[in-house]
């Protein structure tokens, strides 16, 4: 009998905890991830770092250096092919002697992997 009452109380406690909604990350929890586009070696067109792990609410700031670039989303199985209605910075010119860094910023809205080129 005591075991049954304990089980019922434990089950109620689990239901109460399970019924509490989780909070979305606050702005204070959000991080800014910086990705350098291009390099001082003008023969290389690359993203540094090449991979990041960002959570919903985080932002990714792409900083354009040394050459003309875009940041464009593609599907994993279609690399270098732009996805329709996806992220696309458009053409971003970047002169080698520019004094200000041009940026493109996006907010992460999903935990799904994204592929950019």
N, C-alpha and C positions, 0 to 999 in steps of 0.2 A: 504494500500500500504506500509506504513512504517513497519507494522507488518510482511508482507511478506519479505521485505528486511532484517529485523532483524532476522527472522527465517532462511533465507538463510545464513546470516553471522554466526549465531550460529551453524548451521549445518556444515558449512565449518570449523569452529573452532574445533568442535567435531571430524570431519574427520582428521584434521591435528594432533590433539592430539592422536587419535586412531592409526594413521599411524606411530607414533614415536616408534621405537623398544625399548623394555625395555632392560636394561643392565643386564648381568649375574652378580651374586655376585662376587666381587673382592676377591683376596686372603686375603686382609685386613679384609674383612667381615666374612671370614670363621672362625669357632670356632673349638676347639679341645674338644671333650667330652671324659672323662676318665671313664672307667668301670673296677672295680676291679673284677677279676675272682677268686673265692675261698675266704677263710677267715682264720683268725688265729685259729678259731675253726675248726680243720681238719675234723670234721664229716660233715661239710656243704660244698656243692658244689653249689655256687650261684653266680649271677651277682649283683653287687651293683654299681649304682642303677639298679633296675630291668627294668626300662623304661626310655628312653630319647627321646627328640624331636630334631632331627637334620635336617638341610637343605642341599640341594645339594651343594657340595663344602666343607662342614664340614668334619672333620675326627673323627673317633672313635678309641681311643686307649684302647685296652684291656690289663690290667696289671695282670699277672698270679702270684698268691700267694699260697704257702703252699701245693698244691697238683697238680697232673697231670690233665691237662684239654685239651679241644678243644673249639673253637668257631665255631659253625656250623650253617648254615642257614637252616631253615625248612619252610614248608608252615603252615599257621594257622590251616588248617584242618588235618595236619599230623605232630603233634608235635613229636619231638625227632626222626624224620626220615629225613636224609639229602636230600636236593634238589639236583638234577643233575645240574652240571655246576654252582653252587652257591658258596657263601663264605664258606671257610673251612680253618681254621688255620692249620689243621693237629695236630697231637699229640704234646703237649707242656709240657715237664716235668718241675716241679717246686719243688725243695727241700725245706724243712722247714727251713733249715739253710743257704739258698742262700743269698749272699751279694748283688747281682744285680737282679732287677726285669726284667723278660722276658716280652716282649710286642708283640702284634700283632696289626697292624694299618690298617684300611680300610677307603677309601674315600666314602662318601655318594654321590650317583649319581641320586637319585630319591626321590620324595616325597611319594612314596608308602610305606606302613608299611613293616617292615622286622621283622622276627621272628628268634631269635637265641637261641641256647641251647648249 
